[in-house]
């Protein structure tokens, strides 16, 4: 039987508990999950360097044996093909997420018809959590402890300049 591999792509700037929840649930559904960290997202300049984002994800997912973390800088479907993946897994929090992801799914399907998109609804306790919201709370000195893994809290503490706008 062929190993079922999925990609969970994103900028993870920073990784949130909502991301971790989706990735862990994907790991229950697939034989192997590759968390793909977009090195340089086109829509924004990341706050956290790519190597740090990878390290934070690796630490946060250390107890999930069938997950690996890698960076990529090309089309997500090309990254998926190189990884041997047959699915892209994304989390959905709200209707606005669906609208964006539906457009992306159509483009990805055009580019790679053999790669499926799989959507997991966000768990209720994480539906409001976003990386941009976490960055804003941290920038104003607020606590992000219940929104991100402990290693991300430590990263913000070790990088006080990230806590200012």
Residue frames as qw, qx, qy, qz and C-alpha x, y, z in Angstrom:
[[0.000, 0.887, 0.461, 0.000, 0.00, 0.00, 0.00],
 [0.382, 0.534, -0.017, 0.754, 1.24, 3.50, -0.87],
 [0.322, -0.367, -0.471, 0.735, 2.04, 5.81, 1.99],
 [0.038, 0.853, 0.443, 0.273, -0.52, 8.63, 2.25],
 [0.449, -0.178, -0.144, 0.864, 1.41, 11.90, 2.54],
 [0.034, 0.901, 0.409, 0.139, -0.15, 15.31, 3.13],
 [0.372, 0.242, -0.125, 0.887, 1.25, 18.83, 3.19],
 [0.221, -0.847, -0.440, 0.200, 0.15, 21.42, 5.76],
 [0.477, 0.349, 0.065, 0.804, 1.44, 24.64, 4.17],
 [0.224, -0.926, -0.302, -0.034, 1.57, 28.05, 5.80],
 [0.269, 0.743, -0.301, 0.534, 3.71, 30.93, 6.92],
 [0.757, -0.438, -0.426, 0.232, 3.35, 30.02, 10.63],
 [0.361, 0.333, -0.185, 0.852, 4.38, 33.53, 11.68],
 [0.113, -0.403, 0.890, -0.180, 4.04, 32.50, 14.48],
 [0.420, -0.168, -0.875, -0.171, 2.69, 28.98, 14.86],
 [0.481, -0.334, 0.233, -0.777, -0.46, 29.02, 17.00],
 [0.398, -0.045, 0.860, -0.317, -2.25, 26.37, 19.00],
 [0.719, 0.470, 0.196, -0.472, -4.84, 26.34, 16.21],
 [0.500, 0.607, -0.582, -0.206, -2.13, 25.37, 13.72],
 [0.072, -0.335, 0.917, -0.203, -0.88, 22.65, 16.05],
 [0.614, 0.174, 0.601, -0.481, -4.41, 21.28, 16.43],
 [0.737, 0.555, -0.095, -0.375, -4.93, 21.06, 12.64],
 [0.352, 0.581, -0.733, -0.040, -1.51, 19.45, 12.08],
 [0.272, -0.203, 0.885, -0.318, -2.06, 16.86, 14.83],
 [0.708, 0.322, 0.434, -0.455, -5.47, 16.00, 13.42],
 [0.638, 0.623, -0.359, -0.276, -3.97, 15.69, 9.92],
 [0.082, 0.490, -0.862, 0.102, -1.32, 13.37, 11.37],
 [0.542, 0.031, 0.745, -0.387, -4.16, 11.11, 12.57],
 [0.732, 0.525, 0.208, -0.381, -5.57, 10.95, 9.03],
 [0.652, 0.679, -0.336, -0.024, -2.38, 10.51, 6.98],
 [0.931, -0.085, -0.155, 0.320, 0.66, 8.27, 7.24],
 [0.550, -0.175, -0.040, 0.816, 3.00, 11.24, 7.05],
 [0.089, 0.955, 0.282, 0.006, 2.47, 15.00, 7.23],
 [0.551, 0.102, 0.019, 0.828, 4.99, 17.52, 5.96],
 [0.083, -0.890, -0.287, 0.344, 4.51, 20.94, 7.47],
 [0.566, 0.412, 0.239, 0.673, 5.59, 23.32, 4.73],
 [0.237, -0.763, -0.180, 0.574, 6.82, 26.69, 5.96],
 [0.491, 0.797, 0.188, 0.297, 6.71, 29.34, 3.26],
 [0.634, -0.119, -0.101, 0.757, 10.15, 30.89, 3.39],
 [0.058, -0.192, 0.010, 0.980, 9.14, 34.31, 2.00],
 [0.274, 0.625, 0.720, -0.124, 5.36, 34.75, 1.78],
 [0.266, 0.368, 0.390, 0.801, 4.38, 37.10, -1.05],
 [0.230, -0.771, -0.454, -0.383, 1.59, 38.79, 0.92],
 [0.433, -0.889, 0.056, -0.136, 3.67, 39.98, 3.90],
 [0.360, 0.579, -0.621, 0.386, 7.11, 40.30, 5.40],
 [0.772, -0.377, -0.509, 0.058, 7.41, 37.71, 8.20],
 [0.377, -0.849, 0.242, -0.281, 8.18, 38.86, 11.73],
 [0.747, -0.443, 0.495, 0.032, 9.92, 35.59, 12.62],
 [0.175, 0.577, -0.708, -0.369, 12.81, 34.34, 10.45],
 [0.829, 0.144, -0.394, -0.371, 12.07, 31.13, 8.52],
 [0.514, 0.218, -0.781, 0.279, 14.66, 29.06, 10.41],
 [0.169, -0.112, 0.630, -0.750, 13.11, 30.13, 13.72],
 [0.722, 0.050, -0.005, -0.690, 9.60, 29.28, 12.46],
 [0.758, 0.179, -0.618, -0.107, 10.85, 25.81, 11.52],
 [0.283, 0.185, -0.778, 0.529, 12.51, 25.33, 14.93],
 [0.405, -0.076, 0.411, -0.813, 9.35, 26.49, 16.76],
 [0.822, 0.096, -0.225, -0.515, 7.22, 24.04, 14.78],
 [0.642, 0.220, -0.725, 0.121, 9.68, 21.19, 15.34],
 [0.039, 0.152, -0.726, 0.670, 9.68, 21.79, 19.08],
 [0.557, 0.008, 0.231, -0.797, 5.89, 22.12, 19.18],
 [0.875, 0.184, -0.193, -0.404, 5.38, 18.89, 17.21],
 [0.083, 0.533, -0.834, 0.115, 8.20, 16.83, 18.71],
 [0.444, -0.050, 0.823, -0.351, 5.72, 14.30, 20.14],
 [0.772, 0.471, 0.185, -0.384, 4.03, 13.68, 16.77],
 [0.590, -0.335, 0.635, 0.370, 6.26, 11.06, 15.12],
 [0.559, 0.394, 0.632, 0.364, 4.80, 11.16, 11.61],
 [0.183, 0.969, 0.164, -0.022, 5.30, 14.90, 11.10],
 [0.632, -0.083, 0.116, 0.761, 8.30, 16.64, 9.56],
 [0.069, 0.924, 0.161, -0.341, 8.86, 20.36, 8.99],
 [0.594, 0.089, 0.376, 0.706, 10.48, 21.86, 5.88],
 [0.123, 0.658, 0.028, -0.742, 10.66, 25.23, 4.16],
 [0.541, 0.392, 0.611, 0.425, 9.71, 25.92, 0.57],
 [0.048, -0.536, 0.063, 0.841, 9.90, 28.91, -1.77],
 [0.092, 0.020, -0.700, -0.708, 7.92, 27.80, -4.79],
 [0.621, -0.187, -0.289, -0.704, 4.34, 26.90, -5.63],
 [0.586, -0.295, 0.610, -0.445, 2.75, 24.77, -2.93],
 [0.939, 0.229, 0.106, -0.235, 1.74, 22.12, -5.49],
 [0.608, 0.594, -0.499, 0.168, 5.36, 21.83, -6.66],
 [0.170, -0.498, 0.710, -0.468, 6.44, 21.40, -3.04],
 [0.811, -0.053, 0.388, -0.435, 3.71, 18.78, -2.60],
 [0.879, 0.421, -0.205, -0.092, 4.86, 16.87, -5.69],
 [0.346, 0.600, -0.648, 0.317, 8.49, 16.88, -4.47],
 [0.359, -0.355, 0.677, -0.536, 7.30, 15.58, -1.11],
 [0.186, -0.061, -0.963, -0.183, 5.25, 12.79, -2.68],
 [0.256, 0.259, 0.598, -0.714, 2.06, 14.25, -1.23],
 [0.000, 0.382, 0.795, 0.471, -1.39, 13.63, -2.62],
 [0.240, -0.810, -0.525, -0.105, -3.18, 16.13, -0.37],
 [0.143, 0.368, -0.239, 0.887, -2.94, 19.68, 0.93],
 [0.392, -0.602, -0.676, 0.163, -4.50, 20.06, 4.39],
 [0.054, 0.371, -0.084, 0.923, -5.75, 23.45, 5.49],
 [0.111, -0.438, -0.736, 0.504, -7.71, 24.64, 8.50],
 [0.080, -0.548, -0.408, -0.726, -10.83, 26.75, 8.15],
 [0.120, -0.203, -0.590, 0.772, -11.91, 29.18, 10.87],
 [0.301, 0.554, 0.347, -0.694, -14.61, 31.24, 9.17],
 [0.649, 0.651, 0.394, -0.030, -16.46, 31.79, 5.91],
 [0.199, 0.921, -0.285, -0.179, -13.77, 34.28, 4.86],
 [0.381, -0.461, 0.779, 0.189, -11.16, 31.49, 5.13],
 [0.658, 0.307, 0.687, 0.024, -13.35, 29.32, 2.92],
 [0.479, 0.855, 0.108, -0.165, -13.65, 32.00, 0.22],
 [0.025, 0.812, -0.556, -0.175, -9.87, 32.41, 0.00],
 [0.447, -0.279, 0.847, 0.072, -9.13, 28.69, 0.21],
 [0.694, 0.488, 0.516, -0.122, -11.77, 27.88, -2.43],
 [0.424, 0.873, -0.181, -0.159, -10.03, 30.22, -4.87],
 [0.130, -0.664, 0.732, 0.080, -6.63, 28.71, -4.06],
 [0.652, 0.011, 0.755, -0.070, -8.02, 25.19, -4.40],
 [0.693, 0.664, 0.248, -0.134, -9.28, 25.95, -7.90],
 [0.271, 0.856, -0.433, -0.082, -5.89, 27.35, -8.96],
 [0.346, -0.476, 0.808, -0.027, -4.02, 24.44, -7.36],
 [0.742, 0.238, 0.615, -0.124, -6.34, 21.92, -9.04],
 [0.593, 0.791, -0.052, -0.140, -5.64, 23.58, -12.38],
 [0.122, 0.778, -0.616, 0.017, -1.88, 23.26, -11.79],
 [0.058, 0.270, -0.951, 0.140, -1.91, 19.79, -10.19],
 [0.695, -0.159, -0.286, -0.640, -5.16, 17.85, -10.78],
 [0.744, -0.059, -0.661, 0.071, -3.86, 14.82, -8.85],
 [0.255, 0.021, -0.609, 0.751, -3.41, 16.72, -5.56],
 [0.331, -0.678, -0.612, -0.238, -6.53, 17.01, -3.41],
 [0.048, -0.428, 0.329, -0.840, -7.33, 19.77, -0.97],
 [0.523, -0.441, -0.724, 0.089, -8.60, 18.64, 2.43],
 [0.128, -0.564, 0.144, -0.803, -10.15, 21.12, 4.86],
 [0.459, -0.340, -0.746, 0.342, -10.45, 20.65, 8.60],
 [0.261, -0.832, -0.219, -0.437, -12.75, 22.92, 10.57],
 [0.152, 0.462, -0.551, 0.678, -10.97, 24.71, 13.37],
 [0.412, -0.386, -0.770, 0.297, -11.73, 23.42, 16.84],
 [0.201, -0.869, -0.390, -0.227, -14.07, 25.76, 18.68],
 [0.548, -0.745, -0.064, 0.374, -11.47, 26.86, 21.19],
 [0.481, -0.294, 0.350, 0.749, -9.14, 28.03, 18.37],
 [0.400, 0.681, 0.553, 0.265, -11.58, 29.51, 15.85],
 [0.002, -0.995, -0.093, 0.022, -10.60, 33.07, 16.80],
 [0.574, -0.605, 0.343, 0.432, -6.83, 32.51, 16.89],
 [0.697, 0.691, 0.040, 0.189, -4.73, 33.88, 14.03],
 [0.718, -0.034, -0.054, 0.694, -1.03, 34.56, 13.63],
 [0.154, 0.548, 0.097, 0.817, -1.73, 38.21, 12.82],
 [0.536, -0.740, -0.178, -0.364, -3.82, 38.55, 15.98],
 [0.842, -0.392, -0.123, 0.350, -1.05, 36.97, 18.05],
 [0.549, 0.237, 0.007, 0.801, 1.54, 39.33, 16.54],
 [0.112, -0.680, -0.129, -0.713, -0.63, 42.35, 17.37],
 [0.715, -0.671, -0.165, -0.109, -1.28, 41.23, 20.95],
 [0.816, -0.201, -0.068, 0.538, 2.44, 40.59, 21.45],
 [0.380, 0.460, 0.070, 0.799, 3.37, 43.95, 19.91],
 [0.299, -0.705, -0.040, -0.642, 1.24, 45.74, 22.49],
 [0.002, 0.415, -0.735, 0.536, 2.71, 43.71, 25.34],
 [0.794, -0.186, 0.095, -0.571, -0.28, 41.44, 25.86],
 [0.482, -0.292, 0.822, -0.081, -0.10, 37.82, 26.93],
 [0.656, 0.321, -0.477, -0.489, -0.21, 35.22, 24.16],
 [0.208, -0.332, 0.894, -0.219, 0.31, 32.26, 26.51],
 [0.593, 0.217, 0.704, -0.325, -3.05, 30.61, 25.78],
 [0.627, 0.679, 0.006, -0.382, -2.77, 31.14, 22.04],
 [0.562, 0.644, -0.519, 0.000, 0.64, 29.71, 21.12],
 [0.900, -0.122, -0.349, 0.230, 2.94, 26.88, 22.25],
 [0.566, -0.773, 0.003, 0.286, 5.31, 27.73, 25.14],
 [0.658, -0.076, 0.287, 0.692, 8.32, 27.91, 22.81],
 [0.222, 0.664, 0.351, 0.621, 6.66, 30.78, 20.92],
 [0.394, -0.906, -0.145, -0.056, 6.08, 32.67, 24.17],
 [0.694, -0.484, 0.183, 0.501, 9.81, 32.20, 24.92],
 [0.532, 0.336, 0.356, 0.691, 10.68, 33.43, 21.39],
 [0.033, -0.868, -0.248, -0.428, 8.73, 36.67, 21.98],
 [0.586, -0.798, 0.006, 0.141, 10.41, 37.05, 25.40],
 [0.715, -0.243, 0.300, 0.583, 13.86, 36.54, 23.79],
 [0.327, 0.312, 0.412, 0.791, 13.08, 39.06, 21.02],
 [0.044, -0.623, -0.489, 0.609, 11.69, 42.13, 22.81],
 [0.056, 0.305, -0.304, -0.900, 11.88, 44.23, 19.64],
 [0.153, -0.248, -0.842, -0.454, 9.09, 42.02, 18.23],
 [0.186, -0.606, -0.721, 0.279, 6.84, 43.33, 20.97],
 [0.006, -0.594, -0.102, 0.798, 6.77, 46.87, 19.62],
 [0.557, 0.684, 0.464, 0.080, 5.01, 48.36, 16.62]]
